[in-house]
Amino acid sequence: MTSQNKLEEKTSGSSQFYEKSNFVNIYLLIFTIVLLIFKLIFSFLTKSISLQADAFDSMTDIVFYAIAIIGISFAKKKPNERFPYGYYKLENIISLIISLFIFFTAFMIIYQSFLNILKYIDGNAEVLYFTPLIFIFLFISLLSSFLIVVYLKRINKKSGSPIIESEAKEKTYDLLISLSVIIGFIGISFKFYLLDSIVGLLIALFIIKGGYDLFLKSTKVLLDAIIDFDNRKELYNLIESIPKIKKIENLELRAYGRYIFLELELNLYQNFPLSQLDVLKTRVRNEIRTSFPIIFKILIIIRSEEKSTYKIAVPLEKNQGYDSIIAEDFGKSPHFGILEFKEGTLLKFESIANQFISEEKRKGLLISEWLISFKIDKIYVKKILNKAPSLIFSNNFVNIELTNQITLKDIIREEQKFTDS
């Protein structure tokens, strides 16, 4: 199963039917159409401007629910040669459209409210009608909107979809609008018709703020802006801790719909074996996805740089300097020689005592991990290593070299010949 399929299963496939984006939008579309019909009827009967604005807001909801259904369907299409990053940004395009509808809705509310205020000041305010049935309907509408907001926020936590997130915010503003209409009708019941328009203006400011947030977020994604990532330092530290990575040349995180893409440019040492590049890339991807599962796709560019020095480990029977005899058994070796070379020239030699020679269990594994801490590039051994230490060295890109040489001095000569050739 590919990483994309796994994420889709996490965000969609493993969800209940009522948690899937398409179901959410179809449900909201049907519910809003029913709500719109009643709002139009009551706004016509009462001549309430705020209720008319509320009905207009429901009309815009219907439009972008329909657009969201279309957008989600396209966003599910897999990447291809023409669209190698897939259709994920369609969700951000839909969110951008929704934010524009929010701006338009706010403008209409402000326009109607100011118009009503001017009429009130001129003494030409229309008489609005009030009935208890209106209150019952408005409270049902308010309660329904509240339950939908809770529902959408719950779904958004699981899916991370920008469409669902934007709809949850938009529905929150619907709550404010519905509340303002109720307050306005309270004013109507006391013949204070101006209250409805004043509250409408205040609510419109909140709507504009929400629309601006959605607009800014969607625009940043569509312009391929680098996104903020709270754990950027931890991500850097994780990558730099992987053996053979000399430097992170570039690290960029971008959003494509609900997904986060990581682009990495890594510098390796020149003597890193080309045959191990795929292994290194796989390890980098696996460790990043394990620690940061929110990252969906990882693109890695590898560059190699010359390594001026390299280290070699050799198991020794005794510490006799360059005349030390190479130990036959890796695990039972009392000492290890660590040699540092630069272009075939020996720079440094030190003999270190085997800290784990008295261990009875997991000795080879412990010694291997210990030697890795010295950042060695190669180890010479007389016999083929067991699976555990061999795997440790392989995973940390340390070359295992079988040798028939007798002394440490012979190893030094061999390294010098190898470099000269």
C-alpha positions as CSV (number, residue, x, y, z in Angstrom):
1,M,0.0,0.0,0.0
2,T,1.5,3.4,-1.0
3,S,1.9,6.3,1.4
4,Q,-0.9,8.1,-0.4
5,N,-3.3,5.2,0.0
6,K,-2.4,4.9,3.7
7,L,-3.2,8.6,4.2
8,E,-6.4,8.4,2.3
9,E,-7.4,5.4,4.4
10,K,-6.6,7.4,7.5
11,T,-8.4,10.5,6.4
12,S,-11.3,9.0,4.5
13,G,-11.4,5.2,4.0
14,S,-11.4,4.3,7.7
15,S,-14.0,6.9,8.5
16,Q,-17.7,6.3,8.9
17,F,-19.9,7.3,6.0
18,Y,-21.2,10.3,7.9
19,E,-17.6,11.6,8.3
20,K,-16.7,11.7,4.7
21,S,-16.4,15.0,2.9
22,N,-18.9,14.2,0.1
23,F,-21.6,13.1,2.6
24,V,-21.0,16.2,4.7
25,N,-21.5,18.5,1.8
26,I,-24.5,16.7,0.4
27,Y,-26.1,16.8,3.8
28,L,-25.4,20.5,4.3
29,L,-26.7,21.2,0.8
30,I,-30.0,19.5,1.4
31,F,-30.4,21.0,4.9
32,T,-29.6,24.6,3.7
33,I,-32.0,24.4,0.8
34,V,-34.8,23.5,3.3
35,L,-33.7,26.2,5.7
36,L,-33.6,28.8,2.8
37,I,-37.2,28.0,1.8
38,F,-38.4,28.8,5.4
39,K,-36.2,31.9,5.7
40,L,-37.6,33.3,2.4
41,I,-41.2,32.7,3.5
42,F,-40.7,34.3,6.9
43,S,-38.7,37.2,5.6
44,F,-41.5,37.9,3.1
45,L,-44.1,37.8,5.8
46,T,-42.2,39.9,8.3
47,K,-40.3,42.3,5.9
48,S,-37.2,41.9,8.1
49,I,-34.0,43.0,6.4
50,S,-31.8,40.9,8.7
51,L,-33.8,37.8,7.9
52,Q,-33.5,38.6,4.2
53,A,-29.8,38.9,4.6
54,D,-29.8,35.6,6.5
55,A,-31.6,34.0,3.6
56,F,-29.1,35.5,1.2
57,D,-26.3,34.0,3.3
58,S,-28.0,30.6,3.0
59,M,-28.1,31.0,-0.8
60,T,-24.3,31.6,-0.9
61,D,-24.0,28.5,1.3
62,I,-25.9,26.4,-1.3
63,V,-23.6,27.6,-4.1
64,F,-20.3,26.7,-2.4
65,Y,-21.6,23.4,-1.0
66,A,-22.3,22.5,-4.6
67,I,-18.8,23.7,-5.6
68,A,-17.2,21.8,-2.7
69,I,-18.8,18.5,-3.8
70,I,-17.3,19.0,-7.3
71,G,-13.9,20.1,-5.9
72,I,-13.6,17.1,-3.5
73,S,-14.4,14.8,-6.4
74,F,-11.6,16.2,-8.5
75,A,-9.2,16.4,-5.5
76,K,-9.4,12.6,-5.1
77,K,-7.9,12.0,-8.6
78,K,-4.4,10.5,-8.4
79,P,-1.3,12.3,-9.7
80,N,-0.4,11.8,-13.3
81,E,2.3,13.1,-15.8
82,R,0.4,16.3,-16.4
83,F,-0.3,17.0,-12.7
84,P,2.5,15.3,-10.8
85,Y,1.4,16.8,-7.5
86,G,-2.1,15.7,-8.0
87,Y,-5.3,17.8,-7.7
88,Y,-4.9,18.5,-4.0
89,K,-4.8,22.3,-4.5
90,L,-8.4,22.2,-5.8
91,E,-9.5,22.1,-2.2
92,N,-7.6,25.4,-1.6
93,I,-9.2,26.9,-4.7
94,I,-12.6,26.0,-3.3
95,S,-11.7,27.5,0.1
96,L,-10.7,30.7,-1.7
97,I,-14.0,30.8,-3.5
98,I,-15.8,30.3,-0.2
99,S,-13.9,33.2,1.3
100,L,-15.0,35.5,-1.5
101,F,-18.6,34.4,-0.9
102,I,-18.1,35.3,2.7
103,F,-16.9,38.8,1.7
104,F,-19.9,39.2,-0.6
105,T,-22.3,38.1,2.1
106,A,-20.7,40.6,4.6
107,F,-21.0,43.4,2.0
108,M,-24.7,42.7,1.4
109,I,-25.4,42.6,5.2
110,I,-23.6,46.0,5.7
111,Y,-25.4,47.5,2.7
112,Q,-28.9,46.4,3.9
113,S,-28.1,47.4,7.4
114,F,-27.0,50.9,6.4
115,L,-30.0,51.3,4.2
116,N,-32.3,50.4,7.0
117,I,-30.5,52.8,9.4
118,L,-30.9,55.7,6.9
119,K,-34.5,54.9,6.5
120,Y,-35.0,54.9,10.3
121,I,-33.2,58.3,10.7
122,D,-35.3,59.8,7.9
123,G,-38.4,58.5,9.7
124,N,-39.3,56.2,6.9
125,A,-38.5,52.9,8.6
126,E,-40.6,50.1,7.4
127,V,-42.9,48.5,10.0
128,L,-41.6,45.0,10.7
129,Y,-44.0,42.3,11.8
130,F,-43.5,39.9,14.7
131,T,-45.1,36.6,15.5
132,P,-44.2,33.9,18.1
133,L,-43.9,31.4,15.3
134,I,-40.9,33.4,14.0
135,F,-39.1,33.0,17.3
136,I,-39.7,29.2,17.3
137,F,-38.3,29.0,13.8
138,L,-35.3,31.2,14.6
139,F,-34.4,29.1,17.7
140,I,-34.7,25.9,15.8
141,S,-32.4,27.4,13.1
142,L,-29.9,28.6,15.7
143,L,-29.8,25.2,17.4
144,S,-29.4,23.4,14.1
145,S,-26.5,25.6,13.1
146,F,-24.8,25.0,16.5
147,L,-25.1,21.2,16.1
148,I,-23.7,21.4,12.6
149,V,-20.7,23.5,13.7
150,V,-19.9,20.9,16.4
151,Y,-20.3,18.1,13.8
152,L,-18.1,19.9,11.2
153,K,-15.3,20.6,13.8
154,R,-15.3,17.0,14.8
155,I,-15.0,15.8,11.2
156,N,-12.3,18.4,10.5
157,K,-10.1,17.0,13.4
158,K,-10.1,13.7,11.6
159,S,-9.8,14.8,8.0
160,G,-7.8,18.0,8.1
161,S,-9.6,19.1,5.0
162,P,-9.4,22.9,4.3
163,I,-12.9,22.7,2.8
164,I,-14.4,21.2,5.9
165,E,-12.4,23.7,8.0
166,S,-13.7,26.6,6.0
167,E,-17.3,25.3,6.2
168,A,-17.0,25.0,10.0
169,K,-15.9,28.6,10.2
170,E,-18.6,29.8,7.8
171,K,-21.2,27.9,9.9
172,T,-19.9,29.6,13.0
173,Y,-20.6,32.9,11.3
174,D,-24.1,31.6,10.5
175,L,-24.6,31.1,14.2
176,L,-23.7,34.8,14.8
177,I,-26.0,35.9,12.0
178,S,-28.9,33.7,13.4
179,L,-28.3,35.2,16.8
180,S,-28.3,38.7,15.5
181,V,-31.6,38.0,13.8
182,I,-33.1,36.8,17.1
183,I,-31.8,40.0,18.8
184,G,-33.2,42.1,16.0
185,F,-36.6,40.5,16.4
186,I,-36.5,41.1,20.1
187,G,-36.1,44.8,19.2
188,I,-39.0,44.4,16.7
189,S,-41.2,43.1,19.5
190,F,-40.5,46.3,21.4
191,K,-40.9,48.5,18.3
192,F,-37.2,49.2,18.3
193,Y,-36.6,48.4,14.6
194,L,-33.1,49.9,14.5
195,L,-31.6,47.2,16.8
196,D,-31.7,44.6,14.0
197,S,-29.5,46.7,11.7
198,I,-27.0,47.7,14.3
199,V,-26.4,44.1,15.4
200,G,-26.2,43.2,11.7
201,L,-23.3,45.6,11.2
202,L,-21.4,44.2,14.1
203,I,-21.8,40.7,12.9
204,A,-20.7,41.6,9.5
205,L,-17.3,42.7,10.9
206,F,-16.8,39.2,12.3
207,I,-17.7,37.7,9.0
208,I,-15.1,39.9,7.2
209,K,-12.4,38.8,9.7
210,G,-13.2,35.1,9.1
211,G,-13.3,35.6,5.3
212,Y,-9.9,37.3,5.4
213,D,-8.3,34.5,7.4
214,L,-9.6,31.9,4.8
215,F,-8.6,34.1,1.9
216,L,-5.0,34.6,3.2
217,K,-4.5,30.9,4.0
218,S,-5.8,29.7,0.6
219,T,-3.8,32.3,-1.3
220,K,-0.6,31.4,0.5
221,V,-1.0,27.7,-0.5
222,L,-1.9,28.5,-4.1
223,L,1.2,30.8,-4.4
224,D,3.4,27.9,-3.0
225,A,4.3,29.9,0.0
226,I,6.5,28.1,2.6
227,I,4.2,27.1,5.4
228,D,4.8,27.6,9.1
229,F,5.8,24.3,10.8
230,D,5.9,24.3,14.6
231,N,8.3,21.4,14.8
232,R,10.8,22.6,12.2
233,K,13.8,22.5,14.6
234,E,12.9,18.9,15.7
235,L,12.6,18.0,12.0
236,Y,16.1,19.4,11.3
237,N,17.6,17.6,14.3
238,L,16.1,14.3,13.2
239,I,17.5,14.5,9.6
240,E,20.9,15.6,10.7
241,S,21.1,12.7,13.1
242,I,20.9,10.2,10.2
243,P,24.4,8.9,9.4
244,K,26.3,10.2,6.3
245,I,24.2,13.3,6.0
246,K,26.7,16.1,6.1
247,K,24.4,19.1,5.7
248,I,20.8,20.0,5.0
249,E,21.2,22.4,2.1
250,N,17.5,23.2,1.8
251,L,14.3,22.2,3.6
252,E,10.9,23.5,2.4
253,L,7.4,22.6,3.5
254,R,4.4,23.4,1.4
255,A,0.7,22.6,1.6
256,Y,-1.3,21.0,-1.2
257,G,-4.9,20.8,-0.1
258,R,-5.0,19.0,3.2
259,Y,-1.5,17.4,2.5
260,I,1.9,18.7,3.5
261,F,4.8,18.1,1.1
262,L,8.4,18.2,2.2
263,E,11.2,19.0,-0.2
264,L,14.7,18.2,1.0
265,E,18.1,18.9,-0.5
266,L,20.8,17.0,1.3
267,N,24.6,17.0,1.0
268,L,26.4,13.7,1.6
269,Y,30.1,12.9,1.8
270,Q,31.7,12.1,-1.5
271,N,32.8,8.6,-0.5
272,F,29.2,7.5,0.2
273,P,28.5,4.4,-2.0
274,L,26.0,5.2,-4.8
275,S,24.5,1.7,-4.4
276,Q,23.2,2.8,-0.9
277,L,21.5,6.0,-2.1
278,D,18.0,4.4,-2.3
279,V,18.5,2.8,1.1
280,L,19.4,6.2,2.6
281,K,16.4,7.9,1.0
282,T,14.1,5.2,2.3
283,R,15.5,5.5,5.8
284,V,15.1,9.3,5.7
285,R,11.5,9.0,4.6
286,N,10.6,6.3,7.1
287,E,12.1,8.2,10.1
288,I,10.4,11.5,9.1
289,R,7.0,9.8,8.6
290,T,7.3,7.9,11.9
291,S,8.0,11.1,13.8
292,F,5.9,13.5,11.7
293,P,3.0,11.6,10.2
294,I,1.4,14.8,9.1
295,I,4.0,15.0,6.3
296,F,2.4,13.3,3.3
297,K,5.0,13.3,0.6
298,I,8.8,13.7,0.8
299,L,10.9,14.7,-2.2
300,I,14.7,14.2,-1.7
301,I,17.5,15.6,-3.8
302,I,20.9,14.2,-3.0
303,R,24.2,16.0,-3.5
304,S,27.6,14.7,-2.5
305,E,30.6,16.6,-1.2
306,E,34.1,15.6,-0.6
307,K,34.9,14.2,2.8
308,S,38.4,15.2,3.8
309,T,38.7,12.5,6.4
310,Y,37.3,9.0,7.1
311,K,37.5,6.6,9.9
312,I,38.2,2.9,10.1
313,A,37.7,0.4,13.0
314,V,39.8,-2.7,13.4
315,P,39.3,-5.4,16.2
316,L,42.7,-6.1,18.0
317,E,43.9,-8.9,20.2
318,K,46.2,-6.6,22.2
319,N,47.1,-2.9,22.2
320,Q,50.6,-3.0,20.6
321,G,50.4,0.1,18.5
322,Y,50.8,-0.4,14.8
323,D,52.1,-3.9,15.4
324,S,48.8,-5.0,17.1
325,I,47.4,-8.3,15.8
326,I,44.0,-8.3,14.2
327,A,41.6,-10.3,16.3
328,E,39.9,-13.3,14.8
329,D,36.6,-12.9,16.7
330,F,34.9,-9.5,16.4
331,G,32.8,-9.9,19.6
332,K,35.7,-11.3,21.7
333,S,38.2,-8.6,20.7
334,P,39.5,-6.8,23.8
335,H,40.5,-3.7,21.9
336,F,39.6,-1.8,18.8
337,G,41.8,0.4,16.8
338,I,40.3,3.6,15.4
339,L,42.3,5.0,12.5
340,E,41.6,8.4,10.8
341,F,42.8,9.0,7.3
342,K,42.9,11.9,4.9
343,E,43.5,11.0,1.3
344,G,45.5,7.9,2.3
345,T,47.5,9.6,4.9
346,L,47.1,8.4,8.5
347,L,46.2,11.4,10.7
348,K,45.4,9.7,14.0
349,F,45.3,6.4,15.7
350,E,43.9,5.4,19.0
351,S,43.2,2.1,20.7
352,I,40.0,1.8,22.8
353,A,39.1,-1.0,25.2
354,N,36.0,-3.1,24.3
355,Q,33.4,-2.0,26.9
356,F,31.2,-4.9,26.2
357,I,33.6,-7.8,26.1
358,S,32.1,-9.3,29.3
359,E,28.5,-9.1,28.1
360,E,26.9,-12.5,27.6
361,K,23.8,-11.4,25.6
362,R,23.5,-9.1,22.6
363,K,27.3,-8.5,22.7
364,G,27.7,-8.1,18.9
365,L,24.8,-5.7,18.8
366,L,26.1,-3.6,21.7
367,I,29.6,-3.4,20.2
368,S,28.3,-2.4,16.8
369,E,26.2,0.4,18.2
370,W,29.1,1.6,20.4
371,L,31.5,1.7,17.3
372,I,28.9,3.6,15.3
373,S,29.1,6.4,17.9
374,F,32.7,7.0,16.7
375,K,31.3,7.8,13.3
376,I,33.3,5.2,11.5
377,D,33.0,4.6,7.7
378,K,34.5,1.1,7.5
379,I,35.3,-1.8,9.7
380,Y,37.8,-4.6,9.0
381,V,36.9,-8.1,10.3
382,K,38.4,-11.6,9.8
383,K,35.1,-13.5,9.7
384,I,31.6,-12.8,8.4
385,L,29.6,-11.0,11.1
386,N,26.4,-12.3,12.6
387,K,23.1,-10.8,11.4
388,A,22.6,-8.3,14.2
389,P,25.9,-6.4,14.0
390,S,25.9,-6.7,10.2
391,L,22.5,-5.0,10.1
392,I,23.6,-2.2,12.5
393,F,26.6,-1.4,10.3
394,S,24.5,-1.7,7.1
395,N,21.8,0.6,8.4
396,N,24.4,3.2,9.3
397,F,26.2,2.9,6.0
398,V,29.4,1.5,7.4
399,N,31.3,-0.8,4.9
400,I,32.2,-4.2,6.3
401,E,35.5,-5.4,4.8
402,L,36.8,-9.0,5.2
403,T,40.5,-9.1,5.4
404,N,43.4,-11.7,5.6
405,Q,45.9,-9.2,6.9
406,I,47.7,-10.0,10.1
407,T,48.6,-6.7,11.8
408,L,47.3,-3.2,12.0
409,K,50.3,-2.0,10.0
410,D,49.1,-4.2,7.1
411,I,45.7,-2.5,7.2
412,I,47.3,0.9,7.0
413,R,49.4,-0.1,4.0
414,E,46.3,-1.5,2.3
415,E,44.4,1.7,2.8
416,Q,47.3,3.7,1.4
417,K,47.4,1.5,-1.7
418,F,43.7,1.7,-2.1
419,T,43.8,5.5,-2.0
420,D,46.8,5.7,-4.4
421,S,45.1,3.5,-6.9
